[in-house]
Amino acid sequence: MSKNIQNDMKVVVTGHRLHKLESYNHQWIKLAIHESLQKLQHIHGYIRGYVGMASGVDLWFCQSCIDLKISYVACIPFDKQEDGMSYSDVQLRQYFINHADCVRKVRNSWMVEEAEMGLIIWDGNKGGTHNVIQQLIERKKSFIWINPVSCIIWPCLINTDPI
């Protein structure tokens, strides 16, 4: 995991749960997450992830973090979050919780506040992912938008200087 927590680039991930990703190319999304993290790691050195531990994107993010030796904080928004997940996802989630740098019981707003930028896997629909994007924009934090509809990765760099 990360060696220098004080100087890590803090990245919050948000994206759809598995059931909302049924019609999209899972392999492409996983590769896009992995490559985006790899690029951020190359640019910034150390990365520290903040992940909400839901099925789908969150678990794929955790796998990339482990593969790339990136530390992450398992952010659990509520008790029994795993209810409704498949047995294999519950087992995988627990594995990732056990390998997290630390575990926190917090919501999306805390993760956005802590992070310096976001990694967003979003199909353009309203919901929790859209809310995180709005919070990132309000706080003038850049993000990488992985669009599963068009299979395009968009760097969204927010200019913090007033116009």
C-alpha positions in Angstrom: 0.0 0.0 0.0 1.0 3.7 0.0 4.1 4.7 1.8 3.6 8.4 2.2 0.1 9.1 3.3 0.7 12.8 3.9 1.6 13.5 0.3 -0.9 11.2 -1.4 -3.2 12.4 -4.2 -6.6 11.7 -2.6 -9.1 10.4 -5.2 -12.7 9.6 -4.5 -14.4 7.1 -6.8 -18.1 7.0 -7.5 -20.1 5.1 -10.1 -23.0 2.9 -10.6 -23.8 -0.3 -8.8 -23.7 -3.6 -10.7 -27.4 -3.7 -11.6 -27.2 -0.3 -13.3 -24.2 -1.4 -15.4 -25.8 -4.4 -17.0 -25.9 -3.0 -20.6 -22.3 -1.7 -20.5 -19.0 -3.3 -21.2 -17.7 -4.3 -17.8 -14.2 -5.2 -19.1 -13.8 -1.8 -20.7 -14.9 0.0 -17.5 -12.5 -2.1 -15.3 -9.7 -1.4 -17.8 -10.6 2.4 -17.8 -10.5 2.5 -14.0 -7.2 0.6 -13.9 -5.5 2.8 -16.6 -6.8 6.0 -15.1 -5.4 5.1 -11.7 -2.1 4.0 -13.3 -1.9 7.4 -15.0 -2.6 9.3 -11.8 -0.1 7.2 -10.0 2.5 8.0 -12.7 1.8 11.7 -12.5 1.4 12.1 -8.7 3.4 9.2 -7.3 1.3 8.1 -4.4 -2.5 7.8 -4.7 -5.0 7.2 -1.8 -8.5 6.1 -2.8 -11.8 6.8 -1.0 -14.4 4.2 -2.0 -18.0 3.6 -0.9 -17.8 -0.3 -1.0 -21.0 -0.9 -3.1 -21.1 -3.5 -5.8 -19.9 -2.7 -9.3 -17.6 0.2 -9.8 -16.5 0.4 -6.1 -15.4 -3.2 -6.0 -13.7 -2.9 -9.4 -11.8 0.2 -8.1 -10.7 -1.7 -5.0 -9.3 -4.5 -7.2 -7.3 -2.0 -9.2 -6.0 -0.4 -6.0 -4.8 -3.8 -4.8 -3.3 -4.6 -8.2 -1.4 -1.2 -8.3 -0.5 -1.2 -4.6 -2.6 1.9 -4.0 -3.9 2.5 -0.5 -7.6 3.1 0.0 -10.1 4.0 2.7 -13.2 1.7 2.8 -16.0 4.2 3.4 -19.1 2.4 4.5 -22.2 4.7 4.4 -24.6 2.6 6.5 -25.0 -0.7 8.3 -26.1 -3.7 6.2 -25.0 -2.0 2.9 -24.2 -5.4 1.6 -27.9 -6.5 1.8 -29.0 -7.1 -1.8 -25.5 -7.9 -3.1 -24.8 -11.3 -4.5 -23.0 -13.8 -2.3 -19.8 -13.5 -4.3 -19.9 -9.6 -4.1 -20.4 -9.8 -0.4 -17.4 -12.1 -0.1 -15.3 -9.8 -2.4 -16.4 -6.7 -0.5 -15.3 -8.2 2.8 -12.0 -9.1 1.3 -11.5 -5.5 0.2 -12.6 -4.2 3.6 -10.0 -6.4 5.2 -7.3 -5.1 2.9 -8.2 -1.4 3.2 -5.8 1.1 4.8 -8.6 1.9 7.2 -12.4 1.7 7.4 -14.7 4.6 8.1 -18.4 4.9 8.5 -19.1 8.0 6.4 -21.2 9.3 3.5 -20.3 10.6 0.0 -20.0 14.2 1.1 -17.2 13.3 3.5 -15.3 11.5 0.8 -15.7 14.4 -1.6 -14.5 16.8 1.1 -11.4 14.7 1.8 -10.5 14.0 -1.8 -8.6 16.3 -4.1 -10.2 14.9 -7.2 -12.7 12.3 -8.4 -12.8 9.3 -10.6 -16.4 9.1 -11.9 -18.0 6.2 -13.8 -21.2 7.7 -14.9 -23.8 7.2 -17.7 -25.3 10.6 -17.4 -28.4 9.7 -15.4 -29.5 11.3 -12.1 -28.7 9.6 -8.8 -25.9 9.2 -6.3 -23.1 9.5 -8.9 -24.6 12.7 -10.3 -24.8 14.1 -6.8 -21.1 13.4 -6.2 -20.3 15.2 -9.5 -22.3 18.2 -8.4 -20.4 18.2 -5.1 -17.0 18.0 -6.9 -17.9 20.9 -9.2 -19.2 23.0 -6.3 -15.9 22.5 -4.5 -14.0 23.2 -7.7 -12.3 19.8 -7.8 -11.3 18.1 -11.0 -12.4 14.7 -12.0 -12.0 12.0 -14.6 -15.3 11.0 -16.2 -15.3 7.4 -17.5 -18.4 7.4 -19.7 -19.6 3.8 -20.1 -22.2 4.8 -22.8 -19.6 6.0 -25.3 -16.5 4.2 -23.9 -14.7 7.5 -23.6 -12.6 8.9 -20.7 -13.0 12.6 -20.2 -10.6 14.6 -18.0 -12.7 17.3 -16.4 -10.3 19.9 -15.1 -12.0 22.5 -13.0 -10.4 26.0 -13.3 -10.3 27.4 -9.8 -9.7 31.0 -10.9 -12.7 33.2 -11.1 -13.7 34.4 -14.6 
